[in-house]
Amino acid sequence: MRLLAGVVTFTVLSSFAVGCAGQTPPPNTNRRAEALAAWNTEHPQAATELCTWAKNHPEAASRFFDWAGHHREHSQEFVGWTLAHPNKHIDAFVTEHPRWGDFDWIAETHHPAANAFMDWVRRHPEAAEALMSHPGALVYASKSMSC
């Protein structure tokens, strides 16, 4: 199942589990799941490749989505810079954007994953820009990581 297509399945299963545990789901969970499902429908090839990236780099994917979900403007800047500099990789980005807190750690600790994500952005620019415009959905993706 694709990364973001699995959101519907995850939502159904998590709702079942929540019902069994007697807990209420986090606020906006359904809206975030719907945003990811809509993104996946519009960008199926990008979603499939992003799922492969997330499977190959699970910790990096979780941390990046969580970071991007809480830093919307920086994540959009990252995607824009990546598209504007097609021959540069994560080292050049970090040099030009120092002290981005958690992002610096993610880029350093998950260097190959960061470069692979940048390659994905360049293959799917519209999908990447659309994904970065849904910060709540990115936070949800970081928690569910469902393919």
Long-range contacts (C-beta under 8 A, 24 or more apart in sequence): 1-51, 1-146, 1-147, 2-40, 2-44, 2-47, 2-48, 2-50, 2-51, 2-147, 3-40, 3-47, 3-48, 3-50, 3-51, 3-54, 3-141, 3-145, 3-146, 3-147, 4-36, 4-37, 4-39, 4-40, 4-47, 4-50, 4-51, 4-141, 5-37, 5-40, 5-44, 5-47, 6-144, 6-146, 6-147, 7-33, 7-36, 7-37, 7-40, 7-140, 7-141, 7-144, 7-146, 8-33, 8-37, 9-146, 10-144, 10-146, 14-144, 28-136, 29-140, 31-136, 32-134, 32-136, 32-137, 32-139, 32-140, 33-137, 33-140, 33-144, 35-134, 35-136, 35-137, 35-140, 36-134, 36-137, 36-140, 36-141, 39-127, 39-130, 39-131, 39-134, 39-137, 42-127, 42-130, 43-124, 43-126, 43-127, 43-130, 43-131, 45-124, 46-120, 46-123, 46-124, 46-127, 46-128, 47-127, 49-120, 49-123, 49-124, 50-120, 50-127, 50-131, 51-147, 53-113, 53-116, 53-117, 53-120, 54-145, 54-147, 55-147, 56-113, 56-116, 57-110, 57-112, 57-113, 57-116, 57-117, 58-145, 59-110, 60-106, 60-109, 60-110, 60-113, 60-114, 60-117, 61-113, 61-142, 61-145, 62-142, 62-145, 63-102, 63-106, 63-110, 63-142, 64-106, 64-110, 64-113, 64-114, 64-117, 64-142, 65-138, 65-139, 65-141, 65-142, 65-145, 66-138, 66-139, 66-142, 66-143, 67-102, 67-103, 67-106, 68-132, 68-135, 68-138, 69-135, 69-136, 69-137, 69-138, 69-139, 69-140, 69-141, 69-142, 70-135, 70-139, 71-100, 71-103, 72-132, 72-133, 72-135, 74-100, 74-103, 75-132, 75-135, 75-138, 76-129, 76-132, 76-133, 78-103, 78-132, 79-121, 79-125, 79-128, 79-129, 79-132, 80-129, 82-118, 82-121, 82-122, 82-128, 83-121, 83-122, 83-125, 83-128, 86-122, 89-114, 89-115, 89-118, 90-114, 90-115, 90-118, 93-118
